[in-house]
Amino acid sequence: DVHRRTPHISGTDFKRGVAKKINAATAFDDEKLLADALASIGIPVYLIRRPWNIELKRSDLIRPHSSFYRAALSFLNS
């Protein structure tokens, strides 16, 4: 499906809403605001580490990884 975002909604709110709508089982991203938003509604996030999110701490639902490859391997092995 294609989900179109209108200009009056932030990217984070849009992605959180789509994740709820499609009942997402997990997410992969590098944005700390989105990781917090998705974790707050119970969606596990494989966080790709970048300089802008380095201070975000690991939790039960936020799982940092050094690359998308490492995150995908972790997801596939869980």
PyMOL Python script that loads the backbone (N, CA, C, O; Angstrom):
from pymol import cmd

cmd.read_pdbstr("""\
ATOM      1  N   ASP A   1       0.826  -1.182   0.000  1.00  0.00           N
ATOM      2  CA  ASP A   1       0.000   0.000   0.000  1.00  0.00           C
ATOM      3  C   ASP A   1       0.871   1.246   0.000  1.00  0.00           C
ATOM      4  O   ASP A   1       1.995   1.232   0.501  1.00  0.00           O
ATOM      5  N   VAL A   2       0.356   2.288  -0.549  1.00  0.00           N
ATOM      6  CA  VAL A   2       1.007   3.587  -0.520  1.00  0.00           C
ATOM      7  C   VAL A   2       0.249   4.459   0.475  1.00  0.00           C
ATOM      8  O   VAL A   2      -0.973   4.591   0.399  1.00  0.00           O
ATOM      9  N   HIS A   3       0.973   5.038   1.387  1.00  0.00           N
ATOM     10  CA  HIS A   3       0.382   5.920   2.394  1.00  0.00           C
ATOM     11  C   HIS A   3       0.928   7.313   2.147  1.00  0.00           C
ATOM     12  O   HIS A   3       2.128   7.549   2.281  1.00  0.00           O
ATOM     13  N   ARG A   4       0.065   8.218   1.793  1.00  0.00           N
ATOM     14  CA  ARG A   4       0.494   9.578   1.471  1.00  0.00           C
ATOM     15  C   ARG A   4       0.357  10.485   2.696  1.00  0.00           C
ATOM     16  O   ARG A   4      -0.658  10.495   3.393  1.00  0.00           O
ATOM     17  N   ARG A   5       1.423  11.240   2.920  1.00  0.00           N
ATOM     18  CA  ARG A   5       1.434  12.168   4.052  1.00  0.00           C
ATOM     19  C   ARG A   5       1.043  13.551   3.569  1.00  0.00           C
ATOM     20  O   ARG A   5       1.579  14.054   2.582  1.00  0.00           O
ATOM     21  N   THR A   6       0.112  14.153   4.267  1.00  0.00           N
ATOM     22  CA  THR A   6      -0.264  15.529   3.962  1.00  0.00           C
ATOM     23  C   THR A   6       0.678  16.473   4.715  1.00  0.00           C
ATOM     24  O   THR A   6       1.235  16.095   5.745  1.00  0.00           O
ATOM     25  N   PRO A   7       0.859  17.687   4.214  1.00  0.00           N
ATOM     26  CA  PRO A   7       1.821  18.621   4.825  1.00  0.00           C
ATOM     27  C   PRO A   7       1.494  19.028   6.266  1.00  0.00           C
ATOM     28  O   PRO A   7       2.383  19.485   6.984  1.00  0.00           O
ATOM     29  N   HIS A   8       0.256  18.876   6.697  1.00  0.00           N
ATOM     30  CA  HIS A   8      -0.100  19.339   8.039  1.00  0.00           C
ATOM     31  C   HIS A   8       0.259  18.355   9.154  1.00  0.00           C
ATOM     32  O   HIS A   8       0.019  18.650  10.325  1.00  0.00           O
ATOM     33  N   ILE A   9       0.819  17.210   8.824  1.00  0.00           N
ATOM     34  CA  ILE A   9       1.190  16.224   9.844  1.00  0.00           C
ATOM     35  C   ILE A   9       2.694  15.958   9.768  1.00  0.00           C
ATOM     36  O   ILE A   9       3.264  15.863   8.682  1.00  0.00           O
ATOM     37  N   SER A  10       3.318  15.840  10.924  1.00  0.00           N
ATOM     38  CA  SER A  10       4.767  15.608  10.947  1.00  0.00           C
ATOM     39  C   SER A  10       5.077  14.191  10.455  1.00  0.00           C
ATOM     40  O   SER A  10       4.224  13.304  10.472  1.00  0.00           O
ATOM     41  N   GLY A  11       6.302  14.012  10.024  1.00  0.00           N
ATOM     42  CA  GLY A  11       6.735  12.693   9.559  1.00  0.00           C
ATOM     43  C   GLY A  11       6.625  11.646  10.649  1.00  0.00           C
ATOM     44  O   GLY A  11       6.203  10.518  10.397  1.00  0.00           O
ATOM     45  N   THR A  12       7.006  12.019  11.864  1.00  0.00           N
ATOM     46  CA  THR A  12       6.924  11.086  12.991  1.00  0.00           C
ATOM     47  C   THR A  12       5.489  10.690  13.283  1.00  0.00           C
ATOM     48  O   THR A  12       5.200   9.506  13.453  1.00  0.00           O
ATOM     49  N   ASP A  13       4.587  11.656  13.345  1.00  0.00           N
ATOM     50  CA  ASP A  13       3.179  11.349  13.602  1.00  0.00           C
ATOM     51  C   ASP A  13       2.592  10.503  12.477  1.00  0.00           C
ATOM     52  O   ASP A  13       1.807   9.586  12.719  1.00  0.00           O
ATOM     53  N   PHE A  14       2.980  10.820  11.254  1.00  0.00           N
ATOM     54  CA  PHE A  14       2.491  10.058  10.109  1.00  0.00           C
ATOM     55  C   PHE A  14       2.954   8.598  10.185  1.00  0.00           C
ATOM     56  O   PHE A  14       2.145   7.682  10.036  1.00  0.00           O
ATOM     57  N   LYS A  15       4.236   8.385  10.413  1.00  0.00           N
ATOM     58  CA  LYS A  15       4.769   7.021  10.470  1.00  0.00           C
ATOM     59  C   LYS A  15       4.180   6.241  11.640  1.00  0.00           C
ATOM     60  O   LYS A  15       3.890   5.051  11.511  1.00  0.00           O
ATOM     61  N   ARG A  16       4.002   6.909  12.789  1.00  0.00           N
ATOM     62  CA  ARG A  16       3.383   6.244  13.941  1.00  0.00           C
ATOM     63  C   ARG A  16       1.958   5.844  13.612  1.00  0.00           C
ATOM     64  O   ARG A  16       1.531   4.740  13.949  1.00  0.00           O
ATOM     65  N   GLY A  17       1.212   6.733  12.952  1.00  0.00           N
ATOM     66  CA  GLY A  17      -0.165   6.429  12.575  1.00  0.00           C
ATOM     67  C   GLY A  17      -0.256   5.273  11.581  1.00  0.00           C
ATOM     68  O   GLY A  17      -1.122   4.408  11.709  1.00  0.00           O
ATOM     69  N   VAL A  18       0.624   5.260  10.607  1.00  0.00           N
ATOM     70  CA  VAL A  18       0.630   4.161   9.632  1.00  0.00           C
ATOM     71  C   VAL A  18       0.999   2.854  10.318  1.00  0.00           C
ATOM     72  O   VAL A  18       0.392   1.819  10.047  1.00  0.00           O
ATOM     73  N   ALA A  19       1.990   2.893  11.203  1.00  0.00           N
ATOM     74  CA  ALA A  19       2.387   1.679  11.917  1.00  0.00           C
ATOM     75  C   ALA A  19       1.219   1.102  12.715  1.00  0.00           C
ATOM     76  O   ALA A  19       1.016  -0.112  12.735  1.00  0.00           O
ATOM     77  N   LYS A  20       0.452   1.974  13.371  1.00  0.00           N
ATOM     78  CA  LYS A  20      -0.735   1.516  14.106  1.00  0.00           C
ATOM     79  C   LYS A  20      -1.774   0.958  13.145  1.00  0.00           C
ATOM     80  O   LYS A  20      -2.360  -0.094  13.401  1.00  0.00           O
ATOM     81  N   LYS A  21      -2.003   1.661  12.042  1.00  0.00           N
ATOM     82  CA  LYS A  21      -3.026   1.267  11.075  1.00  0.00           C
ATOM     83  C   LYS A  21      -2.752  -0.113  10.478  1.00  0.00           C
ATOM     84  O   LYS A  21      -3.669  -0.919  10.324  1.00  0.00           O
ATOM     85  N   ILE A  22      -1.487  -0.383  10.143  1.00  0.00           N
ATOM     86  CA  ILE A  22      -1.160  -1.666   9.511  1.00  0.00           C
ATOM     87  C   ILE A  22      -0.776  -2.731  10.535  1.00  0.00           C
ATOM     88  O   ILE A  22      -0.451  -3.863  10.174  1.00  0.00           O
ATOM     89  N   ASN A  23      -0.818  -2.359  11.817  1.00  0.00           N
ATOM     90  CA  ASN A  23      -0.469  -3.274  12.901  1.00  0.00           C
ATOM     91  C   ASN A  23       0.958  -3.803  12.726  1.00  0.00           C
ATOM     92  O   ASN A  23       1.190  -5.012  12.719  1.00  0.00           O
ATOM     93  N   ALA A  24       1.897  -2.880  12.587  1.00  0.00           N
ATOM     94  CA  ALA A  24       3.300  -3.231  12.367  1.00  0.00           C
ATOM     95  C   ALA A  24       3.833  -4.085  13.509  1.00  0.00           C
ATOM     96  O   ALA A  24       3.557  -3.826  14.680  1.00  0.00           O
ATOM     97  N   ALA A  25       4.591  -5.096  13.151  1.00  0.00           N
ATOM     98  CA  ALA A  25       5.186  -5.981  14.147  1.00  0.00           C
ATOM     99  C   ALA A  25       6.520  -5.457  14.646  1.00  0.00           C
ATOM    100  O   ALA A  25       6.904  -5.718  15.787  1.00  0.00           O
ATOM    101  N   THR A  26       7.231  -4.720  13.803  1.00  0.00           N
ATOM    102  CA  THR A  26       8.523  -4.141  14.150  1.00  0.00           C
ATOM    103  C   THR A  26       8.853  -3.029  13.169  1.00  0.00           C
ATOM    104  O   THR A  26       8.179  -2.868  12.151  1.00  0.00           O
ATOM    105  N   ALA A  27       9.893  -2.264  13.476  1.00  0.00           N
ATOM    106  CA  ALA A  27      10.303  -1.168  12.589  1.00  0.00           C
ATOM    107  C   ALA A  27      11.817  -1.062  12.588  1.00  0.00           C
ATOM    108  O   ALA A  27      12.484  -1.456  13.545  1.00  0.00           O
ATOM    109  N   PHE A  28      12.346  -0.525  11.504  1.00  0.00           N
ATOM    110  CA  PHE A  28      13.769  -0.236  11.354  1.00  0.00           C
ATOM    111  C   PHE A  28      13.866   1.239  11.001  1.00  0.00           C
ATOM    112  O   PHE A  28      13.232   1.686  10.046  1.00  0.00           O
ATOM    113  N   ASP A  29      14.646   2.000  11.752  1.00  0.00           N
ATOM    114  CA  ASP A  29      14.784   3.425  11.459  1.00  0.00           C
ATOM    115  C   ASP A  29      16.002   3.975  12.163  1.00  0.00           C
ATOM    116  O   ASP A  29      16.619   3.300  12.987  1.00  0.00           O
ATOM    117  N   ASP A  30      16.348   5.230  11.825  1.00  0.00           N
ATOM    118  CA  ASP A  30      17.485   5.882  12.470  1.00  0.00           C
ATOM    119  C   ASP A  30      17.094   7.179  13.164  1.00  0.00           C
ATOM    120  O   ASP A  30      17.962   7.910  13.641  1.00  0.00           O
ATOM    121  N   GLU A  31      15.813   7.471  13.227  1.00  0.00           N
ATOM    122  CA  GLU A  31      15.341   8.697  13.872  1.00  0.00           C
ATOM    123  C   GLU A  31      14.936   8.424  15.314  1.00  0.00           C
ATOM    124  O   GLU A  31      14.092   7.567  15.577  1.00  0.00           O
ATOM    125  N   LYS A  32      15.545   9.160  16.254  1.00  0.00           N
ATOM    126  CA  LYS A  32      15.257   8.907  17.669  1.00  0.00           C
ATOM    127  C   LYS A  32      13.827   9.273  18.047  1.00  0.00           C
ATOM    128  O   LYS A  32      13.225   8.585  18.871  1.00  0.00           O
ATOM    129  N   LEU A  33      13.263  10.333  17.471  1.00  0.00           N
ATOM    130  CA  LEU A  33      11.880  10.694  17.794  1.00  0.00           C
ATOM    131  C   LEU A  33      10.910   9.600  17.355  1.00  0.00           C
ATOM    132  O   LEU A  33       9.965   9.270  18.073  1.00  0.00           O
ATOM    133  N   LEU A  34      11.152   9.044  16.175  1.00  0.00           N
ATOM    134  CA  LEU A  34      10.288   7.968  15.695  1.00  0.00           C
ATOM    135  C   LEU A  34      10.472   6.710  16.542  1.00  0.00           C
ATOM    136  O   LEU A  34       9.495   6.037  16.871  1.00  0.00           O
ATOM    137  N   ALA A  35      11.699   6.393  16.891  1.00  0.00           N
ATOM    138  CA  ALA A  35      11.948   5.218  17.736  1.00  0.00           C
ATOM    139  C   ALA A  35      11.192   5.345  19.057  1.00  0.00           C
ATOM    140  O   ALA A  35      10.544   4.395  19.495  1.00  0.00           O
ATOM    141  N   ASP A  36      11.270   6.501  19.687  1.00  0.00           N
ATOM    142  CA  ASP A  36      10.529   6.731  20.936  1.00  0.00           C
ATOM    143  C   ASP A  36       9.021   6.634  20.705  1.00  0.00           C
ATOM    144  O   ASP A  36       8.307   6.027  21.503  1.00  0.00           O
ATOM    145  N   ALA A  37       8.542   7.230  19.619  1.00  0.00           N
ATOM    146  CA  ALA A  37       7.102   7.234  19.334  1.00  0.00           C
ATOM    147  C   ALA A  37       6.585   5.821  19.095  1.00  0.00           C
ATOM    148  O   ALA A  37       5.530   5.454  19.611  1.00  0.00           O
ATOM    149  N   LEU A  38       7.313   5.031  18.323  1.00  0.00           N
ATOM    150  CA  LEU A  38       6.868   3.663  18.047  1.00  0.00           C
ATOM    151  C   LEU A  38       6.969   2.792  19.292  1.00  0.00           C
ATOM    152  O   LEU A  38       6.068   2.001  19.572  1.00  0.00           O
ATOM    153  N   ALA A  39       8.049   2.931  20.033  1.00  0.00           N
ATOM    154  CA  ALA A  39       8.188   2.155  21.270  1.00  0.00           C
ATOM    155  C   ALA A  39       7.083   2.507  22.258  1.00  0.00           C
ATOM    156  O   ALA A  39       6.634   1.645  23.014  1.00  0.00           O
ATOM    157  N   SER A  40       6.640   3.761  22.261  1.00  0.00           N
ATOM    158  CA  SER A  40       5.589   4.175  23.197  1.00  0.00           C
ATOM    159  C   SER A  40       4.254   3.504  22.903  1.00  0.00           C
ATOM    160  O   SER A  40       3.386   3.457  23.774  1.00  0.00           O
ATOM    161  N   ILE A  41       4.074   2.984  21.687  1.00  0.00           N
ATOM    162  CA  ILE A  41       2.830   2.263  21.366  1.00  0.00           C
ATOM    163  C   ILE A  41       3.082   0.763  21.233  1.00  0.00           C
ATOM    164  O   ILE A  41       2.258   0.026  20.690  1.00  0.00           O
ATOM    165  N   GLY A  42       4.241   0.322  21.740  1.00  0.00           N
ATOM    166  CA  GLY A  42       4.514  -1.110  21.831  1.00  0.00           C
ATOM    167  C   GLY A  42       5.152  -1.758  20.626  1.00  0.00           C
ATOM    168  O   GLY A  42       5.171  -2.985  20.528  1.00  0.00           O
ATOM    169  N   ILE A  43       5.675  -0.967  19.702  1.00  0.00           N
ATOM    170  CA  ILE A  43       6.303  -1.533  18.505  1.00  0.00           C
ATOM    171  C   ILE A  43       7.816  -1.575  18.712  1.00  0.00           C
ATOM    172  O   ILE A  43       8.431  -0.540  18.969  1.00  0.00           O
ATOM    173  N   PRO A  44       8.424  -2.756  18.603  1.00  0.00           N
ATOM    174  CA  PRO A  44       9.873  -2.843  18.718  1.00  0.00           C
ATOM    175  C   PRO A  44      10.552  -2.114  17.550  1.00  0.00           C
ATOM    176  O   PRO A  44      10.100  -2.191  16.407  1.00  0.00           O
ATOM    177  N   VAL A  45      11.638  -1.411  17.860  1.00  0.00           N
ATOM    178  CA  VAL A  45      12.360  -0.645  16.843  1.00  0.00           C
ATOM    179  C   VAL A  45      13.819  -1.094  16.822  1.00  0.00           C
ATOM    180  O   VAL A  45      14.498  -1.085  17.849  1.00  0.00           O
ATOM    181  N   TYR A  46      14.281  -1.479  15.659  1.00  0.00           N
ATOM    182  CA  TYR A  46      15.688  -1.754  15.431  1.00  0.00           C
ATOM    183  C   TYR A  46      16.293  -0.433  14.974  1.00  0.00           C
ATOM    184  O   TYR A  46      16.127  -0.018  13.827  1.00  0.00           O
ATOM    185  N   LEU A  47      16.995   0.215  15.895  1.00  0.00           N
ATOM    186  CA  LEU A  47      17.524   1.553  15.664  1.00  0.00           C
ATOM    187  C   LEU A  47      18.903   1.469  15.026  1.00  0.00           C
ATOM    188  O   LEU A  47      19.825   0.879  15.590  1.00  0.00           O
ATOM    189  N   ILE A  48      19.035   2.062  13.852  1.00  0.00           N
ATOM    190  CA  ILE A  48      20.320   2.115  13.168  1.00  0.00           C
ATOM    191  C   ILE A  48      21.090   3.299  13.757  1.00  0.00           C
ATOM    192  O   ILE A  48      20.649   4.443  13.643  1.00  0.00           O
ATOM    193  N   ARG A  49      22.219   3.034  14.377  1.00  0.00           N
ATOM    194  CA  ARG A  49      22.990   4.075  15.055  1.00  0.00           C
ATOM    195  C   ARG A  49      23.565   5.089  14.063  1.00  0.00           C
ATOM    196  O   ARG A  49      24.166   4.738  13.047  1.00  0.00           O
ATOM    197  N   ARG A  50      23.357   6.338  14.399  1.00  0.00           N
ATOM    198  CA  ARG A  50      23.882   7.471  13.637  1.00  0.00           C
ATOM    199  C   ARG A  50      24.307   8.534  14.647  1.00  0.00           C
ATOM    200  O   ARG A  50      23.889   8.472  15.803  1.00  0.00           O
ATOM    201  N   PRO A  51      25.120   9.501  14.248  1.00  0.00           N
ATOM    202  CA  PRO A  51      25.554  10.535  15.202  1.00  0.00           C
ATOM    203  C   PRO A  51      24.398  11.276  15.875  1.00  0.00           C
ATOM    204  O   PRO A  51      24.535  11.721  17.015  1.00  0.00           O
ATOM    205  N   TRP A  52      23.272  11.413  15.191  1.00  0.00           N
ATOM    206  CA  TRP A  52      22.149  12.168  15.754  1.00  0.00           C
ATOM    207  C   TRP A  52      21.288  11.364  16.730  1.00  0.00           C
ATOM    208  O   TRP A  52      20.380  11.926  17.342  1.00  0.00           O
ATOM    209  N   ASN A  53      21.551  10.061  16.890  1.00  0.00           N
ATOM    210  CA  ASN A  53      20.731   9.293  17.827  1.00  0.00           C
ATOM    211  C   ASN A  53      21.576   8.530  18.843  1.00  0.00           C
ATOM    212  O   ASN A  53      21.061   7.661  19.547  1.00  0.00           O
ATOM    213  N   ILE A  54      22.835   8.838  18.924  1.00  0.00           N
ATOM    214  CA  ILE A  54      23.762   8.072  19.753  1.00  0.00           C
ATOM    215  C   ILE A  54      23.395   8.099  21.244  1.00  0.00           C
ATOM    216  O   ILE A  54      23.696   7.151  21.970  1.00  0.00           O
ATOM    217  N   GLU A  55      22.750   9.175  21.702  1.00  0.00           N
ATOM    218  CA  GLU A  55      22.428   9.256  23.128  1.00  0.00           C
ATOM    219  C   GLU A  55      21.166   8.482  23.506  1.00  0.00           C
ATOM    220  O   GLU A  55      20.873   8.330  24.692  1.00  0.00           O
ATOM    221  N   LEU A  56      20.423   7.997  22.532  1.00  0.00           N
ATOM    222  CA  LEU A  56      19.212   7.223  22.821  1.00  0.00           C
ATOM    223  C   LEU A  56      19.608   5.873  23.419  1.00  0.00           C
ATOM    224  O   LEU A  56      20.411   5.138  22.843  1.00  0.00           O
ATOM    225  N   LYS A  57      19.047   5.565  24.557  1.00  0.00           N
ATOM    226  CA  LYS A  57      19.419   4.356  25.288  1.00  0.00           C
ATOM    227  C   LYS A  57      18.614   3.148  24.821  1.00  0.00           C
ATOM    228  O   LYS A  57      17.463   3.264  24.401  1.00  0.00           O
ATOM    229  N   ARG A  58      19.252   1.997  24.906  1.00  0.00           N
ATOM    230  CA  ARG A  58      18.604   0.730  24.601  1.00  0.00           C
ATOM    231  C   ARG A  58      17.496   0.479  25.633  1.00  0.00           C
ATOM    232  O   ARG A  58      17.633   0.824  26.806  1.00  0.00           O
ATOM    233  N   SER A  59      16.410  -0.122  25.174  1.00  0.00           N
ATOM    234  CA  SER A  59      15.327  -0.512  26.071  1.00  0.00           C
ATOM    235  C   SER A  59      14.773  -1.839  25.566  1.00  0.00           C
ATOM    236  O   SER A  59      15.296  -2.416  24.612  1.00  0.00           O
ATOM    237  N   ASP A  60      13.726  -2.313  26.203  1.00  0.00           N
ATOM    238  CA  ASP A  60      13.100  -3.556  25.742  1.00  0.00           C
ATOM    239  C   ASP A  60      12.589  -3.428  24.311  1.00  0.00           C
ATOM    240  O   ASP A  60      12.553  -4.412  23.573  1.00  0.00           O
ATOM    241  N   LEU A  61      12.193  -2.212  23.916  1.00  0.00           N
ATOM    242  CA  LEU A  61      11.619  -2.023  22.587  1.00  0.00           C
ATOM    243  C   LEU A  61      12.515  -1.247  21.624  1.00  0.00           C
ATOM    244  O   LEU A  61      12.211  -1.181  20.433  1.00  0.00           O
ATOM    245  N   ILE A  62      13.594  -0.667  22.099  1.00  0.00           N
ATOM    246  CA  ILE A  62      14.528   0.030  21.212  1.00  0.00           C
ATOM    247  C   ILE A  62      15.848  -0.734  21.240  1.00  0.00           C
ATOM    248  O   ILE A  62      16.525  -0.818  22.265  1.00  0.00           O
ATOM    249  N   ARG A  63      16.185  -1.285  20.080  1.00  0.00           N
ATOM    250  CA  ARG A  63      17.356  -2.152  19.971  1.00  0.00           C
ATOM    251  C   ARG A  63      18.357  -1.539  18.990  1.00  0.00           C
ATOM    252  O   ARG A  63      18.200  -1.695  17.779  1.00  0.00           O
ATOM    253  N   PRO A  64      19.371  -0.852  19.485  1.00  0.00           N
ATOM    254  CA  PRO A  64      20.329  -0.195  18.596  1.00  0.00           C
ATOM    255  C   PRO A  64      21.289  -1.186  17.927  1.00  0.00           C
ATOM    256  O   PRO A  64      21.691  -2.188  18.518  1.00  0.00           O
ATOM    257  N   HIS A  65      21.639  -0.874  16.684  1.00  0.00           N
ATOM    258  CA  HIS A  65      22.591  -1.678  15.919  1.00  0.00           C
ATOM    259  C   HIS A  65      23.455  -0.749  15.083  1.00  0.00           C
ATOM    260  O   HIS A  65      23.047   0.361  14.741  1.00  0.00           O
ATOM    261  N   SER A  66      24.638  -1.211  14.763  1.00  0.00           N
ATOM    262  CA  SER A  66      25.599  -0.379  14.047  1.00  0.00           C
ATOM    263  C   SER A  66      25.265  -0.191  12.568  1.00  0.00           C
ATOM    264  O   SER A  66      25.763   0.740  11.936  1.00  0.00           O
ATOM    265  N   SER A  67      24.430  -1.063  12.017  1.00  0.00           N
ATOM    266  CA  SER A  67      24.071  -0.962  10.599  1.00  0.00           C
ATOM    267  C   SER A  67      22.724  -1.636  10.367  1.00  0.00           C
ATOM    268  O   SER A  67      22.242  -2.398  11.205  1.00  0.00           O
ATOM    269  N   PHE A  68      22.133  -1.342   9.223  1.00  0.00           N
ATOM    270  CA  PHE A  68      20.881  -2.013   8.876  1.00  0.00           C
ATOM    271  C   PHE A  68      21.116  -3.515   8.740  1.00  0.00           C
ATOM    272  O   PHE A  68      20.274  -4.319   9.138  1.00  0.00           O
ATOM    273  N   TYR A  69      22.250  -3.883   8.183  1.00  0.00           N
ATOM    274  CA  TYR A  69      22.593  -5.302   8.037  1.00  0.00           C
ATOM    275  C   TYR A  69      22.569  -6.003   9.390  1.00  0.00           C
ATOM    276  O   TYR A  69      21.966  -7.068   9.526  1.00  0.00           O
ATOM    277  N   ARG A  70      23.219  -5.414  10.391  1.00  0.00           N
ATOM    278  CA  ARG A  70      23.251  -6.009  11.737  1.00  0.00           C
ATOM    279  C   ARG A  70      21.853  -6.052  12.356  1.00  0.00           C
ATOM    280  O   ARG A  70      21.492  -7.024  13.019  1.00  0.00           O
ATOM    281  N   ALA A  71      21.084  -5.013  12.139  1.00  0.00           N
ATOM    282  CA  ALA A  71      19.717  -4.980  12.662  1.00  0.00           C
ATOM    283  C   ALA A  71      18.872  -6.071  12.021  1.00  0.00           C
ATOM    284  O   ALA A  71      18.120  -6.761  12.710  1.00  0.00           O
ATOM    285  N   ALA A  72      18.990  -6.229  10.714  1.00  0.00           N
ATOM    286  CA  ALA A  72      18.220  -7.263  10.011  1.00  0.00           C
ATOM    287  C   ALA A  72      18.624  -8.657  10.485  1.00  0.00           C
ATOM    288  O   ALA A  72      17.763  -9.515  10.681  1.00  0.00           O
ATOM    289  N   LEU A  73      19.916  -8.890  10.668  1.00  0.00           N
ATOM    290  CA  LEU A  73      20.353 -10.184  11.182  1.00  0.00           C
ATOM    291  C   LEU A  73      19.783 -10.464  12.563  1.00  0.00           C
ATOM    292  O   LEU A  73      19.328 -11.572  12.847  1.00  0.00           O
ATOM    293  N   SER A  74      19.813  -9.455  13.412  1.00  0.00           N
ATOM    294  CA  SER A  74      19.255  -9.608  14.752  1.00  0.00           C
ATOM    295  C   SER A  74      17.773  -9.937  14.698  1.00  0.00           C
ATOM    296  O   SER A  74      17.300 -10.824  15.409  1.00  0.00           O
ATOM    297  N   PHE A  75      17.045  -9.222  13.853  1.00  0.00           N
ATOM    298  CA  PHE A  75      15.614  -9.471  13.691  1.00  0.00           C
ATOM    299  C   PHE A  75      15.366 -10.894  13.190  1.00  0.00           C
ATOM    300  O   PHE A  75      14.520 -11.607  13.730  1.00  0.00           O
ATOM    301  N   LEU A  76      16.094 -11.299  12.173  1.00  0.00           N
ATOM    302  CA  LEU A  76      15.907 -12.638  11.588  1.00  0.00           C
ATOM    303  C   LEU A  76      16.279 -13.752  12.543  1.00  0.00           C
ATOM    304  O   LEU A  76      15.727 -14.849  12.462  1.00  0.00           O
ATOM    305  N   ASN A  77      17.204 -13.487  13.445  1.00  0.00           N
ATOM    306  CA  ASN A  77      17.642 -14.507  14.410  1.00  0.00           C
ATOM    307  C   ASN A  77      16.846 -14.494  15.708  1.00  0.00           C
ATOM    308  O   ASN A  77      17.103 -15.299  16.604  1.00  0.00           O
ATOM    309  N   SER A  78      15.881 -13.585  15.814  1.00  0.00           N
ATOM    310  CA  SER A  78      15.117 -13.517  17.065  1.00  0.00           C
ATOM    311  C   SER A  78      13.890 -14.403  17.017  1.00  0.00           C
ATOM    312  O   SER A  78      13.135 -14.465  17.987  1.00  0.00           O
TER     313      SER A  78
END
""", "prot")
cmd.dss("prot")
cmd.show_as("cartoon", "prot")
cmd.util.cbc("prot")
cmd.orient("prot")
